[in-house]
Amino acid sequence: MKLINLIKKVIDPNHCSNEAYINYLKRNNIYVGDHTIFYSPRHTSVDIQKPHLISIGSYCKITTGVIILAHDYSISVARRVFGEFIGGTAPTKIGDNCFLGMNSIILPGTTIGNNCIVGAGSVVGGGVP
């Protein structure tokens, strides 16, 4: 088992552990609070296209398959019809002591307050107090 972990660490050092993934996110200017845990960093996606727009609070538990976004490039379809316009990015904030269930998706512009639970498979947009 140690050999497999070593190979994973060499191939993808940024996703080999919770600590490595948090360091990777912080190096990319994403705020991650203390004691937050990514249970499956290899299967979690935090949008690094607009890193300054994402913040994740302290004591959060983020499970496998979670996607956290700060941009939406589907707007490019409308741009062909209506021309150039502003949009497609928005701040995404997750409060302290939150649990994000398996395969949940946090859309751009979402604010999740403190002490919230997002159920498995949820798509969350807007505000959750």
N, C-alpha and C positions, 0 to 999 in steps of 0.2 A: 504494500500500500504506500509506503514511503516513496518508492520510485515513481508511482503515478502522480503523487503530489508534487514531486520535484519537476517532473515533465510539465505539469500544468503551470507551475510557477515560472518555468523558463519560457513556455509558449505564450502565456498571457499573465504577466506579473501583476497587472492592475486589477485583475478579477480573482486572484487566487485565494483571497481571504477577506473578511470584513474590514480589517485594518487597512489592507492594501487598497481596497476599493474606496474607502473613505479618504485616504490620503490622495488617491487619484482624483476624486471629486474636488477636494480642497485645492489641489494644484491647478485645477481648471476653474477656480474661483466660484465654486458652488459652496454655499454655507451649509455645513452639517454640524448640528449641536452635539454636545457631549453625550456619551453613553448610547448613541443611536446604533442600532444593529441592522445590518443587511444580512439576512439569513442565507441568501443564495446569490452572492454578487455576480456569478457567471450568468444567471438567468434574470437579472434585474437591469433595467435600462433607465438611466437618468439623462435627460437631454443636455448635452454639453455644447449644443449649437449656440445657445444664449445663456451661458452659465450664470451671469450676473442677475438673471431673473428668477433663479430658483433658490429657495431656502428651506431647509429641513430642520426642525427643532430638535431639542434634546430628548433623550429617552424614547425615541421612536423605534418601532419594530416594523421592519419592511421585509415581507416574505417573498417567496419566489415568483417570478413572472411579472412583478410590478413594473409599470412604465410611468415615469413622471416627465411631463412635457412642458416646455415653455414656448414652443413655436408650432405653427400649423401652416405648412406650405401648400395645403390644398387650395389656398387663396389664389394660387397661380392659375387655376382653371378660370376663375372669374376675371382675372386680369386680362386674359385674352379677349374676353367679351366686352368688358367695361373700361379697359385701359388701366393705367397705373393708379394705385391708391394705397394708402397706408393701412397696415394691419398685419395680422398673422403672428404677432408675439404679444405675450402678456405675462406679468409676474405670477409665479406659482409658489405658494407658501403653505408649508405644513407645520402646524403648531407643535408644541411639546407633548410628549407622552401619547403619541398617536400610534395606532396599529393599522397597517395597510395589508389587507388580505390578499391571498394568492390571486395572481393574474388581474389585479385591479389596475385601472388606467386613470391617471390624474391628468386632466386636460389643462391646456394653457389658461391662465387667468383664474385658476382655482385657489381659493383660500380655505384651508381646513383649520379650524380652531384647535385649541388645546383639548386633550383627553378625548379624542374622537376615534371611533372604530369604523374602518371602511371594509365592508364585507367582501369576500372572495368574488371575483368576477365583476365587480362594480365598475362603472364608468362615472367618474365624478367631474362635474363642471360647475363653475360658479362658486358660491360660498356655502360652507358648512360650518355653522357656529360652534 
